[in-house]
Structure formats: C-alpha cells, structure tokens
Amino acid sequence: ELEVLIRKRLETGAFQTVEEVIEDALASQDAEAEWLTANMEAIDERISEGIVQLDRGEGIPGEVARARMQHRKKEWLADKKR
C-alpha cells in the first residue's frame, strides 16, 4: 500500500525521488504536530463550546463540519508555505 501511495506521488511529477516523497510527508506531519501543540488550549476550548452547543440542540451536519475543517486546514497549510 505504501509503495502505491509513493508511486502516485512520483507520478504527479512533484517529486523526483522516493526520499523527496518521504521528506515531504514527514515535514507535513511535523507541521501538523507543531500546529496541534501550539493550538491545544484553543482546540480544547472549542470542543467544550461545541459540546455545550450540541446540548442546546445547535449541532451542524457532519459533512458541513468536515468541509469547514478541510477549508481551514488548506488555508493554514497555504500560509505555512508562504
């Protein structure tokens, strides 16, 4: 499975070697871990706020929540590359 994923990345032309694919994947993981560490308190607060909202019946569909999070992540990653 990993070989298939790596081949897919190589076929995009964005990477020249397997090492580049792995380095990019590890850099992405490091960036994500750094963001989580830096934002842990805010994340905890938002989760608590969300639970209170759910208890009041103010939930949103899962698809909407996932789309919002993907959008936010995409923006964050774009900002990190600048």
C-alpha positions as CSV (number, residue, x, y, z in Angstrom):
1,E,0.0,0.0,0.0
2,L,2.8,2.4,0.8
3,E,4.5,1.7,-2.5
4,V,1.3,2.5,-4.3
5,L,1.0,5.8,-2.5
6,I,4.6,6.7,-3.2
7,R,4.3,5.8,-6.8
8,K,1.2,8.0,-7.1
9,R,3.1,11.0,-5.7
10,L,6.0,10.3,-8.0
11,E,3.7,10.2,-11.0
12,T,2.4,13.7,-10.3
13,G,5.8,15.0,-11.2
14,A,6.0,17.0,-8.0
15,F,8.7,14.7,-6.6
16,Q,11.8,13.2,-8.3
17,T,12.7,10.6,-5.7
18,V,11.2,8.4,-3.0
19,E,13.2,10.3,-0.5
20,E,11.5,13.5,-1.5
21,V,8.1,12.0,-1.1
22,I,9.0,10.7,2.4
23,E,10.7,14.0,3.4
24,D,7.5,15.9,2.3
25,A,5.3,13.5,4.2
26,L,7.4,13.9,7.4
27,A,7.5,17.7,7.1
28,S,3.7,17.7,6.8
29,Q,3.4,15.6,9.9
30,D,5.8,17.8,11.8
31,A,3.9,20.9,10.7
32,E,0.6,19.4,11.8
33,A,2.1,18.3,15.2
34,E,3.5,21.8,15.8
35,W,0.1,23.4,15.0
36,L,-1.7,21.0,17.3
37,T,0.8,21.7,20.1
38,A,0.6,25.4,19.6
39,N,-3.2,25.4,19.5
40,M,-4.1,22.7,22.0
41,E,-5.7,25.1,24.5
42,A,-7.8,26.8,21.9
43,I,-8.8,23.4,20.5
44,D,-9.9,22.2,23.9
45,E,-12.0,25.4,24.4
46,R,-13.7,25.0,21.0
47,I,-14.5,21.3,21.8
48,S,-16.1,22.3,25.1
49,E,-18.0,25.1,23.4
50,G,-19.2,22.6,20.7
51,I,-20.4,20.2,23.4
52,V,-22.4,22.9,25.0
53,Q,-23.9,23.9,21.6
54,L,-24.8,20.3,20.9
55,D,-26.5,20.0,24.3
56,R,-28.6,23.0,23.3
57,G,-29.5,21.3,20.0
58,E,-27.4,23.6,17.9
59,G,-25.4,21.0,16.0
60,I,-24.5,21.1,12.3
61,P,-24.3,18.2,9.9
62,G,-21.0,16.3,9.9
63,E,-20.4,17.0,6.2
64,V,-20.6,20.7,6.9
65,A,-18.2,20.5,9.8
66,R,-15.7,18.4,7.8
67,A,-15.8,20.8,4.9
68,R,-15.1,23.7,7.2
69,M,-12.2,22.0,8.8
70,Q,-10.7,21.0,5.5
71,H,-11.0,24.6,4.3
72,R,-9.3,25.9,7.4
73,K,-6.5,23.3,7.1
74,K,-6.0,24.2,3.5
75,E,-5.7,27.9,4.3
76,W,-3.3,27.1,7.2
77,L,-1.1,25.0,5.0
78,A,-1.0,27.6,2.3
79,D,0.0,30.2,4.9
80,K,2.8,28.0,6.2
81,K,4.3,27.7,2.7
82,R,4.5,31.5,2.2
